[in-house]
Amino acid sequence: MTKLKAYIFFVLLLLNIMIISSPALAGVCTPVNPCQNDGICSQQGQTYTCSCPAGYTGTNCETDIDERATNPCQNGGGVTESGPTTRRSIQAAINAAEPGGTVKIQSGTYRENVVVNKTITLQGVDTGAGLPVVDAGGSWSAFNLSVKNCILNGFIVRNSENGIFVTSDGNTISGNTVSGNRHGILVHSSNDNTISGNNASNNTHGIWISHSNGNIISENTVENKEGNRLSGIVLEHSSNNNTISGNNASNNTHGIAVQSSSNNNTISGNTVSGNHHGILVYSSKDNTISGNNASNNFHGIWILNSNGNIISENTVENKEGNRLSSYGIFLEHSSNNTISGNNASYNAHGIWINHSNGNKIYLNTFNNTQNAWSNSSNTWNSITKVVYRGNPILVGNCWSDYTGTDSNGDGIGDLPYNISGGSEKDKYPIMTRIVGLGPSKSLDEVCKAVVIKVGKPASSEKFASRSDMGIDDIYYLHLDIGGEGYHKKGYSTDGTITTWGFEHALNVNAQDKSSQPPYEPIPMLIQVQAWVSNPPYPFTDHIADYITMQNAPLTDKNVDEISRVIKKGGKVGLWIDDQFEDEIKKLAKCLDTTPTYSNNSSSGCIDEFKDCAGFSKICMEDRR
């Protein structure tokens, strides 16, 4: 990234963050309109007067002159609004209720600003026309929970600055549908509230927590598919020790944002997709971001000016939209964070670290167009030994483009993996290639185990599993269909040994002899019946990490068998004639993918034969 691009990027970032600044809370008539029941507040110096609508009186329009003067329900019974009436007043029902009681509001549209000013349960009831609707008419709030330990459940809330405005502690807000507001649910200077099971979609900001601690935000849906929507769920201004879990925050500018010195929060188990920023941590520390699915965003997880956070066990993939410019994990001016156990795949950039030092990155899986870039100083492996494949060792990360070997079979590459952008290295890269299949298993032994299981030629009714081969799932299994094996025979004009085929693949072929010199038996061969009989591949379902085919017919049967045998996330490489265009499209559809081609230098499709196989390589990934 050039200095100019970086400068422009940072300016746009600051403008973007300024957009989601918190609402102003000032004035005699705001943030809470003291005039109840749609009364109009007029400020007069440091005081105010209320103009009351018909049917209400009092300093704050608090008295319904046509409503019951007292609660007729004896022995602690609550009030059920009989509505919709001509006034349809929820506030009058609350005013008539005893603290600790339950107020049940029936179907209807209630055009008012409700202040819950006593500890009660306010329950919306569908009496045949849907849940009750509270329409605030564009005013400050539809509901204001101003006293603690209230329960608000079962309402449709719309058309206000703040749909549900919470300024007290220990409340439970659940099962509400809140839309068409600036802030769907706004919690300000309030602690230990539970906000769960609400649909806060299609607001400018879905759920906004400010200056508030110890709140639980769980199992809510915050999807914004209409208009100019900014934030799904936001913690800001020193909101600490909150838990955000199990929510769906999609199609926003920011799916989940933790910002402005909001520390020690837990963000876990959320689905965050289709956002510009999936999860944003800005100027905040010691937060835990774990077990989230932050896929199909422009930035999956973005850590900005934030230190000491833990980012672990998240899935950050981008299988939809503009993959050419997407980032899985992005760190900017952030230090001493731990990034471990994440799967960042199918992005343009797996992890991008800009001017961020002292971070620890290990046990992650990276399978992207560019896996890593960093201009900083970080540690790309565990700092203490962890138990990996039964052995206590230092471990780095899995890199899809690592080409090193593993001479002692411990699962760690012999050579470091170089990080683009500077001089950083992963000193202990985790192997993703099949090299020896472990300390006690050679590729030839695996081949013999398959033949023992399925026969030679293979029976169309017998299938070999990894257990039959004696290898576990950690090893990368490559099947070469119609392959001629790997040969170190013949000499070029300059006297060097020529090679062709794959050194670390099981070859599946209907013949035992090579169709190319030196006409010797094909090594590591799983022989099948004649291709004209359309034999199945003699392997169990979803067993192979990589399947290749060179200069062979891509029949419908081959399409079906490749789709069956390839693992989820596995790769397919084809060197075949373009007469099989229809079959190529069919295979791509089966794998839910888009083919890329080695003759396009920006595609990331690498031709192992370096254009010497007679055809350009076609690359596919199983994205089912």
C-alpha positions as CSV (number, residue, x, y, z in Angstrom):
1,M,0.0,0.0,0.0
2,T,1.6,3.3,-1.0
3,K,1.7,6.2,1.4
4,L,-0.8,8.1,-0.7
5,K,-3.3,5.2,-0.7
6,A,-2.7,4.7,3.0
7,Y,-3.4,8.4,3.7
8,I,-6.6,8.4,1.6
9,F,-7.7,5.1,3.3
10,F,-7.2,6.6,6.8
11,V,-9.0,9.8,6.0
12,L,-12.0,7.8,4.7
13,L,-11.9,5.7,7.8
14,L,-12.0,8.8,10.1
15,L,-14.9,10.2,8.1
16,N,-16.7,6.8,8.3
17,I,-16.2,6.6,12.1
18,M,-17.4,10.2,12.6
19,I,-20.7,9.2,11.0
20,I,-21.5,6.8,13.8
21,S,-20.9,9.3,16.6
22,S,-23.3,9.2,19.6
23,P,-26.5,11.2,19.7
24,A,-26.6,14.6,21.6
25,L,-28.2,14.4,25.0
26,A,-29.0,18.0,26.1
27,G,-31.8,20.5,26.6
28,V,-34.8,20.9,28.9
29,C,-37.1,19.2,26.4
30,T,-34.6,16.5,25.4
31,P,-33.4,13.8,25.6
32,V,-36.7,12.9,27.3
33,N,-39.8,14.9,26.4
34,P,-41.3,15.6,29.9
35,C,-44.7,16.1,28.2
36,Q,-46.5,12.8,28.2
37,N,-49.2,11.5,25.8
38,D,-47.9,13.4,22.8
39,G,-47.8,16.7,24.6
40,I,-45.7,19.4,23.0
41,C,-42.8,20.7,25.1
42,S,-41.9,24.4,24.8
43,Q,-38.7,25.5,26.5
44,Q,-38.8,28.8,28.3
45,G,-35.4,29.6,29.7
46,Q,-34.5,26.9,32.2
47,T,-38.1,25.7,32.5
48,Y,-40.8,24.5,30.1
49,T,-44.6,24.3,29.5
50,C,-46.6,21.5,28.0
51,S,-49.4,21.9,25.4
52,C,-51.6,18.9,26.1
53,P,-53.7,17.1,23.4
54,A,-57.5,16.7,23.9
55,G,-58.4,14.4,26.8
56,Y,-55.3,15.0,28.9
57,T,-54.3,17.6,31.5
58,G,-51.7,18.3,34.2
59,T,-48.3,19.9,34.2
60,N,-46.9,17.1,32.0
61,C,-50.1,16.1,30.4
62,E,-50.0,13.1,32.7
63,T,-53.7,12.9,33.6
64,D,-56.2,11.2,31.4
65,I,-59.3,13.1,32.4
66,D,-61.6,10.5,30.7
67,E,-59.8,7.4,32.0
68,R,-60.4,5.4,35.1
69,A,-59.1,7.4,38.2
70,T,-57.9,4.3,40.0
71,N,-56.9,0.7,39.2
72,P,-60.1,-1.4,39.6
73,C,-58.2,-4.7,39.8
74,Q,-58.0,-5.8,43.4
75,N,-55.4,-8.0,45.2
76,G,-52.5,-6.8,43.2
77,G,-54.0,-7.4,39.8
78,G,-52.6,-5.5,36.8
79,V,-54.4,-3.4,34.2
80,T,-55.2,-4.8,30.7
81,E,-55.8,-2.0,28.2
82,S,-59.1,-2.8,26.4
83,G,-58.1,-1.0,23.3
84,P,-57.9,0.0,20.7
85,T,-60.1,2.7,22.2
86,T,-60.6,6.2,20.9
87,R,-57.5,7.3,22.9
88,R,-55.6,3.9,23.0
89,S,-53.4,5.1,25.9
90,I,-50.7,2.8,27.1
91,Q,-49.5,5.6,29.4
92,A,-52.8,5.8,31.2
93,A,-52.7,2.0,31.8
94,I,-49.2,2.3,33.2
95,N,-50.2,5.2,35.4
96,A,-53.1,3.2,36.8
97,A,-50.9,0.1,37.5
98,E,-49.3,-0.8,40.8
99,P,-45.5,-1.3,40.9
100,G,-44.7,-4.9,40.4
101,G,-47.8,-5.6,38.4
102,T,-48.3,-6.6,34.8
103,V,-49.8,-4.3,32.1
104,K,-51.1,-6.2,29.1
105,I,-51.6,-4.2,25.9
106,Q,-53.8,-5.6,23.2
107,S,-53.6,-5.3,19.4
108,G,-53.9,-1.8,18.0
109,T,-51.8,1.2,17.0
110,Y,-50.9,3.5,19.8
111,R,-49.7,6.9,18.8
112,E,-47.8,8.1,21.9
113,N,-44.5,8.4,23.8
114,V,-44.6,5.9,26.6
115,V,-42.6,6.6,29.8
116,V,-42.3,3.4,31.9
117,N,-41.9,5.2,35.2
118,K,-42.6,2.4,37.6
119,T,-41.3,-1.2,37.9
120,I,-43.8,-3.2,35.9
121,T,-44.0,-5.9,33.2
122,L,-45.4,-4.3,30.0
123,Q,-46.6,-7.1,27.8
124,G,-47.9,-6.8,24.2
125,V,-50.7,-9.3,23.4
126,D,-51.8,-10.3,19.9
127,T,-55.6,-10.3,20.3
128,G,-56.2,-11.0,16.6
129,A,-54.8,-8.0,14.8
130,G,-51.1,-8.6,15.5
131,L,-48.9,-7.3,18.2
132,P,-49.6,-3.8,19.4
133,V,-47.8,-1.0,17.5
134,V,-46.4,2.0,19.2
135,D,-45.9,4.8,16.7
136,A,-44.0,7.8,18.2
137,G,-44.8,10.1,15.3
138,G,-41.1,11.1,14.8
139,S,-40.6,12.3,18.4
140,W,-37.8,11.4,20.8
141,S,-38.8,7.9,21.8
142,A,-41.6,5.4,21.7
143,F,-40.7,3.8,25.0
144,N,-38.5,5.3,27.7
145,L,-37.6,2.9,30.5
146,S,-36.7,5.3,33.3
147,V,-36.9,3.0,36.3
148,K,-35.1,-0.2,36.9
149,N,-36.1,-3.9,36.7
150,C,-38.9,-3.5,34.1
151,I,-39.8,-6.1,31.5
152,L,-40.8,-4.9,28.0
153,N,-42.0,-7.7,25.6
154,G,-44.1,-8.1,22.5
155,F,-44.3,-4.7,20.8
156,I,-43.8,-3.3,17.4
157,V,-42.0,0.0,17.8
158,R,-41.5,2.6,15.1
159,N,-41.1,6.1,13.9
160,S,-39.0,7.8,16.6
161,E,-35.5,9.1,17.3
162,N,-35.0,6.2,19.7
163,G,-37.5,3.3,19.5
164,I,-36.8,1.9,23.0
165,F,-34.7,4.3,25.2
166,V,-33.3,2.8,28.3
167,T,-31.9,5.0,31.1
168,S,-32.2,2.6,34.0
169,D,-30.7,-0.7,35.2
170,G,-31.7,-4.3,35.3
171,N,-34.4,-4.3,32.6
172,T,-35.3,-7.1,30.2
173,I,-36.2,-6.1,26.7
174,S,-37.2,-9.1,24.6
175,G,-39.4,-10.2,21.7
176,N,-39.9,-6.7,20.2
177,T,-39.8,-5.6,16.6
178,V,-38.2,-2.2,16.3
179,S,-37.8,-0.6,12.9
180,G,-37.9,2.8,11.2
181,N,-36.2,4.6,14.0
182,R,-32.8,6.4,14.2
183,H,-31.7,4.2,17.1
184,G,-33.8,1.0,17.3
185,I,-32.8,0.3,21.0
186,L,-30.6,2.9,22.8
187,V,-29.1,2.1,26.2
188,H,-27.6,5.1,27.8
189,S,-25.7,5.1,31.2
190,S,-27.5,1.9,32.2
191,N,-26.2,-1.3,33.5
192,D,-27.1,-5.0,33.7
193,N,-29.9,-5.0,31.2
194,T,-30.8,-8.0,29.0
195,I,-31.7,-7.3,25.4
196,S,-32.6,-10.6,23.7
197,G,-34.7,-12.0,20.9
198,N,-35.6,-8.6,19.4
199,N,-35.7,-7.8,15.7
200,A,-34.1,-4.4,15.4
201,S,-33.8,-4.2,11.7
202,N,-34.1,-1.3,9.3
203,N,-33.1,1.4,11.7
204,T,-30.2,3.8,11.1
205,H,-28.6,2.1,14.1
206,G,-30.0,-1.2,15.4
207,I,-28.8,-1.5,19.0
208,W,-26.7,1.2,20.5
209,I,-25.0,0.9,24.0
210,S,-23.4,4.0,25.4
211,H,-21.7,4.6,28.7
212,S,-23.2,1.3,29.9
213,N,-21.7,-1.8,31.6
214,G,-22.6,-5.4,32.2
215,N,-25.4,-5.7,29.6
216,I,-26.3,-8.9,27.7
217,I,-27.2,-8.5,24.0
218,S,-28.1,-11.9,22.7
219,E,-30.1,-13.6,19.9
220,N,-31.2,-10.4,18.2
221,T,-31.6,-9.8,14.5
222,V,-30.2,-6.6,13.1
223,E,-30.5,-6.6,9.4
224,N,-30.7,-3.4,7.4
225,K,-31.7,-3.8,3.8
226,E,-33.4,-0.5,3.3
227,G,-32.1,3.0,2.8
228,N,-29.0,4.5,4.5
229,R,-28.3,2.1,7.3
230,L,-25.1,2.4,9.4
231,S,-24.7,0.2,12.4
232,G,-26.0,-3.1,13.6
233,I,-24.8,-3.3,17.2
234,V,-22.5,-0.7,18.8
235,L,-20.7,-0.4,22.1
236,E,-19.2,3.0,22.7
237,H,-18.0,5.5,25.2
238,S,-16.5,3.3,27.9
239,S,-19.1,0.6,27.7
240,N,-17.4,-2.3,29.5
241,N,-17.9,-5.9,30.5
242,N,-20.9,-6.4,28.1
243,T,-21.6,-9.6,26.3
244,I,-22.8,-9.7,22.6
245,S,-23.6,-13.2,21.6
246,G,-25.7,-15.2,19.1
247,N,-26.9,-12.2,17.2
248,N,-27.3,-11.8,13.4
249,A,-26.0,-8.4,12.4
250,S,-26.0,-8.3,8.6
251,N,-26.2,-5.8,5.7
252,N,-25.0,-2.8,7.7
253,T,-22.0,-0.5,7.3
254,H,-20.7,-1.8,10.6
255,G,-22.1,-5.2,11.7
256,I,-20.8,-5.0,15.3
257,A,-18.7,-2.1,16.5
258,V,-16.8,-1.8,19.8
259,Q,-15.3,1.7,20.0
260,S,-14.3,4.7,22.1
261,S,-12.6,3.0,25.1
262,S,-15.1,0.1,25.4
263,N,-13.1,-2.6,27.2
264,N,-13.3,-6.2,28.5
265,N,-16.3,-7.0,26.3
266,T,-17.1,-10.5,24.9
267,I,-18.3,-10.8,21.3
268,S,-19.0,-14.4,20.6
269,G,-21.1,-16.7,18.4
270,N,-22.5,-13.9,16.2
271,T,-23.3,-14.1,12.5
272,V,-22.0,-11.0,10.8
273,S,-22.3,-10.8,7.0
274,G,-22.9,-8.5,4.1
275,N,-21.4,-5.5,6.0
276,H,-18.6,-3.1,5.0
277,H,-17.0,-3.9,8.4
278,G,-18.1,-7.2,9.9
279,I,-16.7,-6.6,13.4
280,L,-14.9,-3.4,14.1
281,V,-12.8,-2.8,17.3
282,Y,-11.8,0.9,17.5
283,S,-9.7,2.5,20.3
284,S,-10.7,-0.2,22.7
285,K,-8.7,-2.9,24.6
286,D,-8.9,-6.3,26.2
287,N,-12.0,-7.5,24.3
288,T,-12.5,-11.1,23.3
289,I,-13.8,-11.7,19.8
290,S,-14.4,-15.5,19.5
291,G,-16.4,-18.0,17.6
292,N,-18.1,-15.6,15.2
293,N,-18.9,-16.1,11.5
294,A,-17.7,-12.8,10.0
295,S,-18.0,-13.9,6.3
296,N,-18.8,-12.0,3.1
297,N,-17.9,-8.6,4.4
298,F,-15.4,-6.1,2.9
299,H,-13.4,-6.3,6.2
300,G,-14.2,-9.4,8.1
301,I,-12.6,-8.3,11.4
302,W,-11.0,-4.9,11.6
303,I,-8.9,-3.9,14.7
304,L,-8.0,-0.2,14.7
305,N,-6.0,1.7,17.3
306,S,-6.8,-1.1,19.7
307,N,-4.5,-3.2,21.9
308,G,-4.6,-6.4,24.0
309,N,-7.6,-8.0,22.3
310,I,-8.1,-11.7,21.7
311,I,-9.4,-12.7,18.2
312,S,-9.9,-16.5,18.2
313,E,-11.8,-19.3,16.5
314,N,-13.6,-17.0,14.0
315,T,-14.6,-17.9,10.4
316,V,-13.8,-15.1,8.0
317,E,-14.5,-16.1,4.5
318,N,-15.6,-14.2,1.4
319,K,-17.4,-16.5,-1.1
320,E,-19.8,-13.8,-2.3
321,G,-19.5,-10.3,-3.6
322,N,-16.3,-8.5,-4.5
323,R,-13.6,-10.9,-3.4
324,L,-10.9,-9.0,-5.3
325,S,-10.6,-6.3,-2.7
326,S,-11.7,-8.0,0.5
327,Y,-9.8,-8.4,3.8
328,G,-10.2,-11.3,6.2
329,I,-8.5,-9.8,9.3
330,F,-7.1,-6.3,9.2
331,L,-5.0,-4.7,11.9
332,E,-4.2,-0.9,11.8
333,H,-2.0,0.8,14.5
334,S,-2.9,-2.0,17.0
335,S,-0.5,-3.9,19.2
336,N,-0.2,-6.9,21.6
337,N,-3.3,-8.6,20.2
338,T,-3.6,-12.4,20.0
339,I,-5.0,-13.9,16.8
340,S,-5.3,-17.6,17.0
341,G,-7.4,-20.5,15.6
342,N,-9.2,-18.4,12.9
343,N,-10.1,-19.6,9.4
344,A,-9.5,-16.7,7.0
345,S,-10.2,-18.1,3.5
346,Y,-11.4,-17.0,0.0
347,N,-10.5,-13.4,0.6
348,A,-8.3,-11.2,-1.5
349,H,-6.2,-10.7,1.6
350,G,-6.2,-13.2,4.5
351,I,-4.5,-11.0,7.1
352,W,-3.2,-7.5,6.6
353,I,-1.2,-5.8,9.3
354,N,-0.3,-2.1,9.0
355,H,2.0,-0.4,11.6
356,S,1.0,-2.8,14.3
357,N,3.6,-4.5,16.5
358,G,3.8,-7.2,19.1
359,N,0.8,-9.2,18.0
360,K,0.9,-13.0,18.2
361,I,-0.6,-14.9,15.3
362,Y,-0.7,-18.7,15.3
363,L,-2.9,-21.8,14.6
364,N,-4.8,-19.9,11.9
365,T,-5.7,-21.2,8.5
366,F,-5.1,-18.9,5.5
367,N,-6.3,-19.8,2.0
368,N,-6.6,-16.6,0.1
369,T,-5.4,-14.8,-3.1
370,Q,-2.7,-13.1,-0.9
371,N,-2.5,-14.9,2.5
372,A,-0.6,-12.3,4.5
373,W,1.0,-8.8,4.4
374,S,2.7,-6.9,7.2
375,N,5.1,-4.0,7.4
376,S,5.4,-4.4,11.2
377,S,7.1,-6.6,13.8
378,N,5.0,-9.5,15.1
379,T,5.3,-13.1,16.2
380,W,3.8,-15.6,13.8
381,N,3.8,-18.6,16.1
382,S,2.8,-19.7,19.6
383,I,5.2,-18.3,22.2
384,T,4.9,-21.4,24.3
385,K,4.6,-25.0,23.2
386,V,1.2,-26.4,22.5
387,V,0.2,-30.0,22.1
388,Y,-0.1,-30.6,18.3
389,R,-0.7,-34.1,16.9
390,G,0.3,-35.5,20.3
391,N,3.5,-33.6,20.6
392,P,4.3,-30.4,22.6
393,I,5.8,-28.1,20.0
394,L,5.8,-24.5,18.8
395,V,3.3,-24.0,16.0
396,G,2.7,-21.3,13.4
397,N,-0.1,-21.2,10.9
398,C,-1.5,-23.2,7.9
399,W,-0.7,-21.4,4.6
400,S,-2.3,-22.7,1.4
401,D,0.7,-21.5,-0.6
402,Y,3.4,-23.0,1.6
403,T,5.7,-25.2,-0.6
404,G,8.1,-26.5,2.0
405,T,8.7,-30.0,3.1
406,D,8.4,-31.9,6.5
407,S,11.4,-34.2,6.7
408,N,10.7,-35.5,10.2
409,G,6.9,-35.8,9.8
410,D,6.0,-33.7,12.9
411,G,3.6,-31.6,10.8
412,I,5.8,-28.5,10.9
413,G,7.5,-27.3,7.8
414,D,11.3,-27.4,7.6
415,L,11.6,-23.9,6.2
416,P,9.9,-20.7,7.4
417,Y,7.0,-19.1,5.6
418,N,7.8,-15.5,4.4
419,I,5.3,-12.8,5.1
420,S,5.0,-10.2,2.3
421,G,5.5,-6.5,3.0
422,G,8.6,-6.8,5.2
423,S,11.0,-9.2,6.8
424,E,8.6,-11.2,9.1
425,K,8.4,-15.0,9.0
426,D,6.3,-17.8,10.3
427,K,9.1,-20.0,11.7
428,Y,6.9,-23.0,12.3
429,P,4.4,-23.2,9.4
430,I,1.9,-26.1,9.7
431,M,2.0,-28.5,6.8
432,T,-0.8,-28.5,4.4
433,R,0.8,-30.7,1.7
434,I,1.1,-34.5,1.6
435,V,4.8,-35.2,2.2
436,G,5.5,-38.7,3.5
437,L,2.1,-38.9,5.2
438,G,3.7,-38.9,8.6
439,P,6.8,-40.5,10.2
440,S,5.6,-44.1,9.6
441,K,3.6,-44.0,6.4
442,S,4.9,-43.6,2.9
443,L,2.8,-42.8,-0.2
444,D,3.6,-46.2,-1.6
445,E,2.3,-47.9,1.6
446,V,-0.9,-45.9,1.3
447,C,-1.3,-47.0,-2.3
448,K,-0.8,-50.6,-1.4
449,A,-3.4,-50.3,1.4
450,V,-5.9,-49.0,-1.1
451,V,-5.3,-51.8,-3.5
452,I,-5.7,-54.4,-0.7
453,K,-9.1,-52.8,0.1
454,V,-10.5,-52.3,-3.4
455,G,-8.6,-54.8,-5.6
456,K,-6.7,-54.3,-8.9
457,P,-8.4,-53.3,-11.0
458,A,-10.7,-51.8,-8.4
459,S,-14.1,-53.3,-7.8
460,S,-16.9,-50.9,-8.6
461,E,-18.5,-51.9,-5.2
462,K,-15.5,-51.3,-2.9
463,F,-14.3,-48.0,-1.5
464,A,-11.3,-47.1,0.5
465,S,-11.5,-44.7,3.5
466,R,-8.7,-42.8,5.2
467,S,-8.9,-45.4,7.9
468,D,-8.2,-48.1,5.3
469,M,-5.2,-46.1,4.2
470,G,-4.0,-45.7,7.8
471,I,-3.9,-41.9,7.6
472,D,-5.8,-39.3,9.6
473,D,-7.6,-36.3,8.4
474,I,-4.7,-33.9,9.0
475,Y,-2.8,-35.1,6.0
476,Y,-3.4,-33.6,2.6
477,L,-4.6,-36.2,0.2
478,H,-4.0,-35.6,-3.6
479,L,-5.7,-37.8,-6.2
480,D,-4.5,-37.5,-9.9
481,I,-7.2,-38.8,-12.2
482,G,-5.8,-40.4,-15.4
483,G,-2.4,-39.4,-14.1
484,E,0.8,-40.9,-15.5
485,G,2.7,-40.7,-12.2
486,Y,5.8,-38.9,-11.3
487,H,8.9,-39.7,-13.4
488,K,12.5,-38.7,-13.1
489,K,13.6,-40.2,-16.4
490,G,15.0,-38.8,-19.6
491,Y,17.3,-35.9,-20.2
492,S,16.9,-32.5,-21.7
493,T,19.4,-31.1,-24.2
494,D,21.4,-29.5,-21.4
495,G,21.8,-32.8,-19.6
496,T,19.4,-32.1,-16.7
497,I,16.8,-34.7,-15.6
498,T,13.3,-33.9,-16.7
499,T,10.2,-34.6,-14.5
500,W,6.5,-34.7,-15.0
501,G,3.5,-35.6,-13.0
502,F,3.0,-35.1,-9.3
503,E,5.5,-36.5,-6.8
504,H,3.0,-36.6,-3.9
505,A,-0.3,-38.0,-5.5
506,L,-2.1,-41.2,-5.8
507,N,-2.7,-41.9,-9.5
508,V,-6.1,-43.2,-10.6
509,N,-5.8,-44.7,-14.1
510,A,-7.4,-47.5,-16.2
511,Q,-4.0,-48.5,-17.5
512,D,-0.8,-49.7,-16.0
513,K,1.6,-48.2,-18.5
514,S,2.5,-44.6,-19.2
515,S,1.4,-43.1,-22.4
516,Q,4.6,-41.1,-22.4
517,P,8.2,-42.3,-22.4
518,P,9.8,-44.3,-20.8
519,Y,6.8,-46.7,-21.0
520,E,7.2,-48.0,-17.5
521,P,4.6,-48.9,-14.9
522,I,2.8,-45.9,-13.3
523,P,4.0,-45.4,-9.7
524,M,1.5,-45.1,-6.8
525,L,-1.2,-46.4,-9.1
526,I,-4.8,-47.2,-8.1
527,Q,-6.0,-49.0,-11.2
528,V,-9.7,-48.9,-12.1
529,Q,-11.7,-50.6,-14.8
530,A,-11.8,-49.2,-18.3
531,W,-13.1,-45.6,-18.4
532,V,-15.7,-46.5,-21.0
533,S,-17.5,-48.4,-18.3
534,N,-17.7,-45.3,-16.2
535,P,-16.3,-46.8,-13.0
536,P,-16.7,-44.9,-9.7
537,Y,-13.6,-43.7,-8.0
538,P,-12.7,-46.3,-5.4
539,F,-12.8,-43.9,-2.5
540,T,-15.3,-42.9,0.1
541,D,-17.1,-39.6,0.0
542,H,-15.3,-36.3,0.7
543,I,-11.9,-37.8,1.2
544,A,-9.5,-35.8,-1.1
545,D,-8.1,-32.4,-0.5
546,Y,-6.9,-32.0,-4.1
547,I,-8.0,-33.7,-7.4
548,T,-6.2,-33.1,-10.6
549,M,-6.8,-34.3,-14.2
550,Q,-4.6,-33.8,-17.3
551,N,-5.6,-34.4,-20.9
552,A,-8.4,-36.7,-20.0
553,P,-12.1,-36.6,-20.9
554,L,-14.2,-34.7,-18.3
555,T,-17.3,-36.9,-18.7
556,D,-20.5,-36.5,-16.7
557,K,-19.4,-39.5,-14.6
558,N,-16.1,-37.8,-13.8
559,V,-18.0,-34.6,-12.8
560,D,-20.2,-36.6,-10.4
561,E,-17.2,-38.5,-8.9
562,I,-15.1,-35.4,-8.4
563,S,-18.0,-33.7,-6.7
564,R,-18.5,-36.7,-4.5
565,V,-14.9,-37.4,-3.5
566,I,-13.5,-33.9,-3.0
567,K,-13.6,-32.5,0.6
568,K,-15.4,-29.3,1.5
569,G,-12.9,-26.6,0.8
570,G,-10.9,-28.9,-1.4
571,K,-9.3,-27.8,-4.7
572,V,-9.6,-29.1,-8.3
573,G,-7.1,-28.6,-11.1
574,L,-7.9,-29.4,-14.7
575,W,-5.7,-29.4,-17.8
576,I,-8.2,-30.4,-20.4
577,D,-9.5,-29.4,-23.8
578,D,-12.1,-26.6,-24.1
579,Q,-14.4,-29.0,-25.8
580,F,-15.5,-29.9,-22.3
581,E,-16.8,-26.4,-21.6
582,D,-20.3,-27.6,-20.7
583,E,-18.9,-30.2,-18.3
584,I,-16.6,-27.5,-16.7
585,K,-19.6,-25.4,-16.1
586,K,-21.5,-28.3,-14.6
587,L,-18.6,-29.1,-12.2
588,A,-18.4,-25.5,-11.2
589,K,-22.1,-25.5,-10.4
590,C,-21.8,-28.7,-8.4
591,L,-19.0,-27.2,-6.3
592,D,-20.8,-23.8,-6.0
593,T,-17.7,-22.0,-7.4
594,T,-16.4,-20.0,-10.2
595,P,-13.5,-21.3,-12.2
596,T,-10.2,-19.4,-12.5
597,Y,-7.5,-19.8,-15.1
598,S,-3.7,-19.9,-14.9
599,N,-3.4,-17.8,-18.1
600,N,-4.9,-14.9,-16.0
601,S,-1.9,-13.7,-13.9
602,S,-4.2,-12.1,-11.3
603,S,-6.4,-15.1,-10.7
604,G,-4.2,-16.9,-8.2
605,C,-4.5,-20.1,-10.2
606,I,-1.0,-21.5,-10.2
607,D,0.0,-24.0,-12.9
608,E,2.4,-26.7,-11.4
609,F,3.4,-27.7,-15.0
610,K,4.3,-24.1,-15.9
611,D,2.3,-24.2,-19.2
612,C,4.0,-27.4,-20.3
613,A,0.9,-29.7,-20.0
614,G,-0.6,-28.7,-23.3
615,F,-3.4,-26.7,-21.7
616,S,-3.8,-23.9,-19.3
617,K,-4.8,-24.9,-15.8
618,I,-8.4,-24.5,-14.7
619,C,-8.7,-24.0,-10.9
620,M,-11.8,-24.6,-8.7
621,E,-12.5,-24.7,-5.0
622,D,-15.3,-26.6,-3.4
623,R,-17.4,-23.8,-1.7
624,R,-20.5,-25.9,-0.9
